[in-house]
């Protein structure tokens, strides 16, 4: 019988560097960022945008590294690793599609709050799938040193992972891995542009928006390269996320 990592201490999970500990730490930070986004919703403006961007950076670097490191490991060692990881990949696809829509909405839009809560509900489901099911099963098969080695790989890959939603990209290698470098460079350049815009107080919005649009267009080109889409399962193609049926 497995025990959710939500109810384990650090020693039980293999120490502070274990993939289990690192995952739960991110999930706890995710809860705080969702609360922050809710608190800033009424005021809207830059503070709410910053809260959502911080949440996106956490969510997408976390998920990208999972798909490149954690899920392949689960498929190697768990007899049920493929369906378990596929289920979570479908949840990731749903989050990608919802956040893409959320990015295009304004806090003043009537649907913005609803979209945000639907996104947060999908994130909560993803956390439960990992903490209650996938990670405890992995814990049964791997020793503490293996869990720490997996945590190191996952943590390093997060440093070179995209920070924005890319619903078209394959969720499995080789396409998923090949997309890392170009999309990370483009996403982080856009993040930096937004920080510069905030520091300038809107004084260079026209130029920065034009550059951001160009970078977004380049990301779209990269996403649609055939090699970037190799390895994709039909269940996680764009438009097949569970949210479509839920809506």
C-alpha positions as CSV (number, residue, x, y, z in Angstrom):
1,X,0.0,0.0,0.0
2,X,1.4,3.4,-1.0
3,X,1.3,6.6,1.2
4,X,0.9,10.0,-0.4
5,X,4.0,12.1,-0.2
6,X,1.7,14.8,1.2
7,X,1.8,12.9,4.5
8,X,5.5,12.1,4.6
9,X,8.4,13.9,6.2
10,X,11.6,14.8,4.4
11,X,13.5,11.8,5.8
12,X,10.8,9.4,4.6
13,X,11.0,10.9,1.1
14,X,14.7,10.4,0.8
15,X,16.1,13.6,2.1
16,X,16.1,17.3,0.9
17,X,17.5,16.5,-2.5
18,X,15.1,13.7,-3.3
19,X,12.8,14.1,-6.3
20,X,9.9,13.5,-3.9
21,X,10.9,16.4,-1.6
22,X,11.6,18.7,-4.5
23,X,8.3,18.0,-6.1
24,X,6.3,18.6,-2.9
25,X,8.3,21.8,-2.2
26,X,7.2,23.1,-5.6
27,X,3.6,22.1,-5.0
28,X,3.6,24.0,-1.7
29,X,5.0,27.1,-3.5
30,X,2.3,26.6,-6.2
31,X,-0.4,26.9,-3.5
32,X,1.1,30.2,-2.3
33,X,1.2,31.6,-5.8
34,X,-2.4,30.6,-6.5
35,X,-3.4,32.4,-3.3
36,X,-1.4,35.5,-4.4
37,X,-3.1,35.5,-7.8
38,X,-6.5,35.4,-6.2
39,X,-5.7,38.2,-3.8
40,X,-4.5,40.5,-6.6
41,X,-7.4,39.7,-9.0
42,X,-9.7,42.5,-7.8
43,X,-7.0,45.2,-8.2
44,X,-5.8,43.8,-11.5
45,X,-3.0,45.7,-13.1
46,X,0.7,44.9,-12.9
47,X,0.6,43.1,-9.5
48,X,-1.9,40.5,-10.8
49,X,0.1,40.1,-14.1
50,X,3.3,39.6,-12.1
51,X,1.6,37.0,-9.9
52,X,0.3,35.0,-12.9
53,X,3.7,35.2,-14.6
54,X,5.5,33.9,-11.4
55,X,3.0,31.0,-11.3
56,X,3.5,30.2,-15.0
57,X,7.3,30.1,-14.6
58,X,7.0,27.6,-11.7
59,X,4.3,25.5,-13.5
60,X,6.0,25.2,-16.9
61,X,9.6,24.7,-15.8
62,X,8.3,22.1,-13.3
63,X,6.2,20.2,-15.8
64,X,8.7,20.4,-18.6
65,X,11.4,18.8,-16.4
66,X,8.9,16.1,-15.3
67,X,8.2,15.2,-18.9
68,X,11.9,14.9,-19.7
69,X,13.2,13.2,-16.6
70,X,10.6,12.0,-14.1
71,X,8.1,10.4,-16.5
72,X,10.6,8.5,-18.6
73,X,12.0,7.1,-15.3
74,X,8.5,6.0,-14.2
75,X,8.0,4.3,-17.6
76,X,11.3,2.4,-17.1
77,X,10.7,1.1,-13.6
78,X,6.9,0.8,-13.2
79,X,4.8,-1.7,-15.0
80,X,2.0,0.8,-15.0
81,X,4.3,3.7,-15.7
82,X,3.0,4.5,-19.2
83,X,-0.7,5.0,-18.4
84,X,0.2,6.8,-15.1
85,X,2.5,9.3,-16.9
86,X,0.1,9.6,-19.8
87,X,-2.7,10.6,-17.5
88,X,-0.6,13.4,-16.0
89,X,0.6,14.5,-19.4
90,X,-3.0,15.0,-20.3
91,X,-3.4,17.1,-17.2
92,X,-0.4,19.2,-18.3
93,X,-1.9,19.6,-21.8
94,X,-5.1,20.9,-20.2
95,X,-3.1,23.4,-18.1
96,X,-1.2,24.6,-21.2
97,X,-4.4,25.2,-23.1
98,X,-6.1,27.0,-20.2
99,X,-3.1,29.2,-19.5
100,X,-2.8,30.1,-23.2
101,X,-6.4,31.4,-23.0
102,X,-5.8,33.1,-19.6
103,X,-2.8,34.9,-21.1
104,X,-5.1,36.4,-23.8
105,X,-7.7,37.6,-21.3
106,X,-7.7,40.7,-19.1
107,X,-8.5,40.8,-15.4
108,X,-11.4,43.0,-16.4
109,X,-12.9,40.4,-18.7
110,X,-15.9,38.5,-17.2
111,X,-14.3,35.2,-18.1
112,X,-10.9,35.9,-16.6
113,X,-11.7,34.8,-13.0
114,X,-13.5,31.7,-14.3
115,X,-10.6,30.7,-16.5
116,X,-8.2,31.3,-13.6
117,X,-10.2,29.0,-11.3
118,X,-10.5,26.3,-13.9
119,X,-6.7,26.5,-14.4
120,X,-6.1,26.2,-10.7
121,X,-8.5,23.3,-10.4
122,X,-6.6,21.5,-13.2
123,X,-3.3,22.2,-11.3
124,X,-4.8,20.8,-8.1
125,X,-5.8,17.6,-9.9
126,X,-2.2,17.4,-11.3
127,X,-0.7,17.7,-7.8
128,X,-2.9,15.0,-6.5
129,X,-2.1,12.6,-9.3
130,X,1.6,13.0,-8.6
131,X,1.6,13.1,-4.8
132,X,-1.0,10.4,-4.2
133,X,-0.2,8.0,-7.1
134,X,2.8,8.3,-9.3
135,X,5.5,9.5,-6.8
136,X,4.6,7.0,-4.0
137,X,4.7,4.1,-6.6
138,X,8.1,5.3,-7.7
139,X,9.2,5.5,-4.1
140,X,8.5,1.8,-3.7
141,X,10.8,0.9,-6.6
142,X,13.7,3.3,-6.1
143,X,16.1,3.7,-3.2
144,X,17.0,7.0,-1.6
145,X,20.2,7.5,-3.7
146,X,18.2,6.9,-6.9
147,X,15.6,9.4,-5.8
148,X,18.3,12.0,-5.1
149,X,19.9,11.3,-8.5
150,X,16.6,11.8,-10.1
151,X,16.1,15.0,-8.1
152,X,19.4,16.4,-9.3
153,X,18.6,15.7,-13.0
154,X,15.2,17.2,-12.6
155,X,16.5,20.3,-10.8
156,X,19.2,20.9,-13.4
157,X,16.9,20.6,-16.3
158,X,14.5,23.1,-14.8
159,X,17.2,25.7,-15.3
160,X,16.9,25.3,-19.0
161,X,13.2,24.7,-19.4
162,X,10.6,27.0,-21.1
163,X,8.6,29.3,-18.9
164,X,5.4,29.6,-21.0
165,X,2.7,27.4,-22.3
166,X,3.4,25.5,-25.5
167,X,0.4,23.3,-26.2
168,X,1.6,22.2,-29.6
169,X,5.0,20.7,-28.5
170,X,5.3,17.0,-27.9
171,X,5.1,15.9,-24.3
172,X,7.5,13.0,-24.9
173,X,11.0,12.7,-26.2
174,X,12.6,13.2,-28.6
175,X,10.5,16.2,-29.6
176,X,10.0,17.4,-26.0
177,X,13.7,17.4,-25.3
178,X,14.7,19.0,-28.7
179,X,12.3,21.9,-28.0
180,X,14.0,22.8,-24.7
181,X,16.8,25.1,-25.9
182,X,15.1,27.2,-28.5
183,X,11.9,27.7,-26.5
184,X,13.8,28.4,-23.3
185,X,15.8,31.1,-25.0
186,X,12.7,32.7,-26.5
187,X,10.6,32.4,-23.4
188,X,13.2,33.9,-21.1
189,X,14.0,36.7,-23.5
190,X,10.2,37.6,-23.4
191,X,10.3,37.4,-19.5
192,X,13.2,39.8,-19.5
193,X,11.5,42.2,-21.8
194,X,8.5,42.3,-19.5
195,X,10.7,43.0,-16.5
196,X,12.3,45.9,-18.5
197,X,8.9,47.2,-19.4
198,X,7.8,47.2,-15.8
199,X,11.0,49.0,-14.7
200,X,10.5,51.7,-17.4
201,X,6.9,52.3,-16.3
202,X,5.5,51.9,-19.8
203,X,7.8,54.5,-21.4
204,X,8.9,52.0,-24.2
205,X,5.8,49.9,-24.6
206,X,5.6,50.3,-28.3
207,X,9.1,49.0,-29.0
208,X,9.0,46.3,-26.3
209,X,5.6,45.1,-27.6
210,X,6.9,44.8,-31.2
211,X,9.9,42.8,-30.0
212,X,7.7,40.6,-27.8
213,X,5.4,39.9,-30.8
214,X,8.4,38.9,-32.9
215,X,9.7,36.5,-30.2
216,X,6.2,35.1,-29.8
217,X,6.0,34.5,-33.6
218,X,9.4,32.8,-33.5
219,X,8.1,30.5,-30.7
220,X,5.1,29.6,-32.9
221,X,7.4,28.7,-35.7
222,X,9.6,26.5,-33.5
223,X,6.5,24.8,-32.0
224,X,5.3,23.7,-35.4
225,X,8.6,22.2,-36.6
226,X,7.9,18.5,-37.4
227,X,10.9,17.4,-35.3
228,X,9.6,19.2,-32.3
229,X,6.3,17.3,-32.5
230,X,7.9,13.8,-32.7
231,X,7.0,11.4,-30.0
232,X,3.6,13.0,-29.3
233,X,0.8,10.7,-28.2
234,X,-2.6,11.3,-29.8
235,X,-4.1,11.7,-26.3
236,X,-2.1,14.9,-25.7
237,X,-2.5,16.5,-29.1
238,X,-3.7,20.1,-28.9
239,X,-7.5,20.2,-28.4
240,X,-7.7,16.8,-26.8
241,X,-7.2,18.0,-23.2
242,X,-9.9,17.0,-20.6
243,X,-11.0,20.6,-20.3
244,X,-12.7,20.4,-23.7
245,X,-15.1,17.7,-22.5
246,X,-15.5,19.5,-19.1
247,X,-16.6,22.7,-20.9
